[in-house]
């Protein structure tokens, strides 16, 4: 610890790691803002766990979903997994993220519609605004933000990579590695649609 007191004028984001909890974001004016989780259509398993209607098994208890009549309902989306970075940091996938050297410059980060993943240190080749991790319903997508060197995807157990077209969301599956410059992120989840 540095021994310095935090500057109350500097905004910060407090992230709760408890599933289903709301997030409280402090503003520079000192008034808290509550950010509610996204609402999605889903189904409950026999044990009452809320799930993606496309899953064959409950993502929490593993019970088969295809043996019952499922009625959809609108409810807060649970986290879709984790985003792992090459330096060991993890982020819970419960909202969108903007990744780069200066992600705070993105309008959605400033408006608190997305969180930032700021890459520091030896990051040659990473753009100020490299990419966005976008949650779309029950899916995770990658959008290259017009970066100088591009963004590549490597599916789990696949040696080949494919380029993400600038500005176009590309849906990814768990285990996909997102590569840019000499850095990478990986989407991990227990979900297997």
C-alpha positions as CSV (number, residue, x, y, z in Angstrom):
1,X,0.0,0.0,0.0
2,X,1.3,3.5,-0.9
3,X,0.0,5.2,2.3
4,X,-1.7,7.9,0.2
5,X,-5.4,8.6,0.8
6,X,-7.6,8.1,-2.2
7,X,-8.7,11.3,-4.0
8,X,-12.5,11.5,-3.6
9,X,-12.8,13.6,-6.8
10,X,-11.5,10.6,-8.9
11,X,-14.3,8.4,-10.2
12,X,-14.1,4.7,-9.5
13,X,-16.0,1.5,-10.3
14,X,-16.8,-1.1,-7.7
15,X,-17.5,-4.5,-9.2
16,X,-19.4,-7.0,-7.2
17,X,-18.5,-10.7,-7.8
18,X,-21.7,-12.0,-6.4
19,X,-24.0,-13.5,-9.0
20,X,-27.3,-11.6,-9.3
21,X,-26.1,-8.6,-7.3
22,X,-26.5,-5.1,-8.7
23,X,-23.5,-2.9,-9.1
24,X,-23.1,0.5,-7.5
25,X,-21.0,3.0,-9.3
26,X,-19.8,6.1,-7.5
27,X,-19.9,9.3,-9.5
28,X,-17.7,12.4,-9.0
29,X,-20.6,14.2,-7.5
30,X,-20.7,11.6,-4.7
31,X,-24.2,10.4,-5.7
32,X,-24.3,6.6,-6.2
33,X,-25.7,5.2,-9.4
34,X,-27.2,1.7,-9.5
35,X,-26.6,-0.2,-12.6
36,X,-29.1,-3.1,-13.0
37,X,-28.2,-6.3,-14.9
38,X,-29.5,-6.8,-18.4
39,X,-32.9,-8.6,-18.7
40,X,-33.1,-11.6,-21.1
41,X,-35.6,-14.3,-22.0
42,X,-34.8,-17.6,-20.3
43,X,-36.3,-20.7,-18.7
44,X,-36.2,-22.3,-15.2
45,X,-35.0,-25.8,-14.7
46,X,-37.0,-28.1,-12.4
47,X,-34.9,-26.8,-9.5
48,X,-35.7,-23.1,-10.3
49,X,-32.4,-22.1,-11.8
50,X,-32.6,-19.5,-14.6
51,X,-31.0,-20.7,-17.9
52,X,-30.5,-20.0,-21.5
53,X,-33.4,-21.6,-23.4
54,X,-30.9,-23.1,-25.9
55,X,-29.2,-25.2,-23.3
56,X,-29.8,-29.0,-22.9
57,X,-28.7,-29.1,-19.3
58,X,-29.1,-26.6,-16.4
59,X,-25.9,-24.4,-16.1
60,X,-26.0,-24.6,-12.3
61,X,-27.2,-28.1,-11.3
62,X,-26.8,-30.1,-14.6
63,X,-30.3,-31.5,-14.7
64,X,-31.6,-32.3,-18.2
65,X,-33.8,-29.4,-19.6
66,X,-35.3,-31.4,-22.5
67,X,-37.5,-33.5,-20.4
68,X,-39.9,-30.8,-19.3
69,X,-42.1,-28.2,-20.9
70,X,-40.3,-24.9,-20.7
71,X,-42.0,-21.5,-20.4
72,X,-39.8,-18.5,-21.0
73,X,-39.7,-15.5,-18.7
74,X,-37.8,-12.2,-18.6
75,X,-35.2,-12.0,-15.8
76,X,-31.8,-10.6,-15.1
77,X,-29.1,-12.4,-17.1
78,X,-26.6,-14.3,-15.0
79,X,-22.9,-13.9,-15.8
80,X,-22.0,-15.7,-19.0
81,X,-18.5,-16.7,-17.8
82,X,-15.1,-15.1,-17.4
83,X,-12.7,-13.1,-19.5
84,X,-9.1,-14.1,-18.8
85,X,-6.1,-12.0,-19.7
86,X,-2.6,-13.1,-20.6
87,X,-1.3,-11.5,-17.4
88,X,-3.7,-13.5,-15.1
89,X,-6.4,-10.9,-14.5
90,X,-10.1,-12.2,-14.7
91,X,-13.2,-10.2,-15.5
92,X,-16.8,-11.5,-14.9
93,X,-18.8,-11.4,-18.1
94,X,-21.9,-9.7,-16.9
95,X,-21.6,-6.6,-19.0
96,X,-19.8,-5.3,-22.1
97,X,-16.1,-4.4,-21.9
98,X,-13.9,-2.1,-24.1
99,X,-10.2,-3.2,-24.3
100,X,-7.2,-1.1,-25.2
101,X,-4.5,1.3,-24.1
102,X,-7.1,4.1,-23.4
103,X,-10.5,2.4,-23.2
104,X,-11.8,5.3,-21.0
105,X,-12.0,7.3,-24.2
106,X,-14.9,5.2,-25.6
107,X,-18.3,6.8,-25.2
108,X,-19.9,3.7,-23.8
109,X,-17.3,3.5,-21.0
110,X,-17.9,7.2,-20.2
111,X,-21.6,6.6,-20.2
112,X,-21.1,3.4,-18.0
113,X,-22.7,1.1,-20.7
114,X,-19.4,-0.8,-20.7
115,X,-16.5,-1.4,-18.4
116,X,-12.8,-0.8,-19.4
117,X,-9.9,-3.2,-19.6
118,X,-6.9,-1.0,-19.8
119,X,-3.7,-2.7,-21.0
120,X,-0.5,-1.3,-19.5
121,X,3.2,-2.1,-19.7
122,X,4.9,-3.3,-22.8
123,X,1.9,-3.2,-25.2
124,X,3.4,-2.3,-28.5
125,X,0.9,-2.7,-31.3
126,X,-2.3,-2.4,-29.1
127,X,-4.6,0.4,-30.2
128,X,-6.1,3.0,-27.8
129,X,-9.5,1.4,-28.5
130,X,-8.7,-2.2,-29.6
131,X,-11.9,-4.2,-29.2
132,X,-15.2,-4.6,-27.5
133,X,-16.5,-7.7,-25.7
134,X,-20.2,-7.5,-26.3
135,X,-23.0,-9.5,-24.5
136,X,-25.9,-10.1,-26.8
137,X,-28.7,-11.9,-25.1
138,X,-27.0,-15.2,-24.0
139,X,-24.1,-14.9,-26.4
140,X,-20.6,-13.3,-26.2
141,X,-19.3,-11.4,-29.3
142,X,-16.1,-9.6,-30.2
143,X,-16.1,-6.4,-32.1
144,X,-12.8,-4.9,-33.5
145,X,-13.0,-1.1,-33.0
146,X,-11.0,-0.3,-36.1
147,X,-7.7,-1.1,-34.5
148,X,-4.4,-0.6,-36.4
149,X,-3.2,-4.2,-36.3
150,X,-6.5,-6.0,-36.1
151,X,-8.0,-8.6,-33.8
152,X,-7.8,-12.4,-34.4
153,X,-9.8,-15.3,-33.0
154,X,-8.5,-18.8,-32.2
155,X,-11.2,-21.4,-31.4
156,X,-10.4,-23.9,-28.7
157,X,-8.2,-26.8,-30.0
158,X,-7.7,-25.0,-33.4
159,X,-4.3,-24.0,-34.6
160,X,-5.7,-21.5,-37.2
161,X,-6.8,-18.0,-36.5
162,X,-9.4,-15.8,-38.2
163,X,-9.6,-12.1,-38.4
164,X,-12.4,-10.1,-36.8
165,X,-13.8,-7.7,-39.4
166,X,-13.7,-4.1,-38.1
167,X,-17.0,-3.0,-36.7
168,X,-18.8,-6.4,-37.1
169,X,-19.7,-8.4,-34.0
170,X,-18.4,-12.0,-34.2
171,X,-20.1,-14.5,-31.7
172,X,-17.5,-16.7,-29.9
173,X,-17.8,-19.9,-27.9
174,X,-16.2,-20.8,-24.6
175,X,-12.5,-21.5,-25.0
176,X,-12.0,-18.9,-27.8
177,X,-8.8,-16.9,-27.5
178,X,-8.8,-13.3,-28.7
179,X,-5.4,-12.3,-30.0
180,X,-4.1,-8.8,-30.8
181,X,-0.5,-7.6,-31.1
182,X,1.4,-9.7,-28.5
183,X,-1.6,-9.8,-26.1
184,X,-4.5,-12.2,-25.7
185,X,-7.8,-12.7,-23.8
186,X,-9.7,-15.9,-23.5
187,X,-13.5,-16.4,-23.0
188,X,-14.1,-19.2,-20.4
189,X,-17.5,-20.5,-19.3
190,X,-19.1,-23.6,-17.9
191,X,-21.9,-23.0,-20.4
192,X,-21.8,-25.2,-23.5
193,X,-24.8,-24.4,-25.7
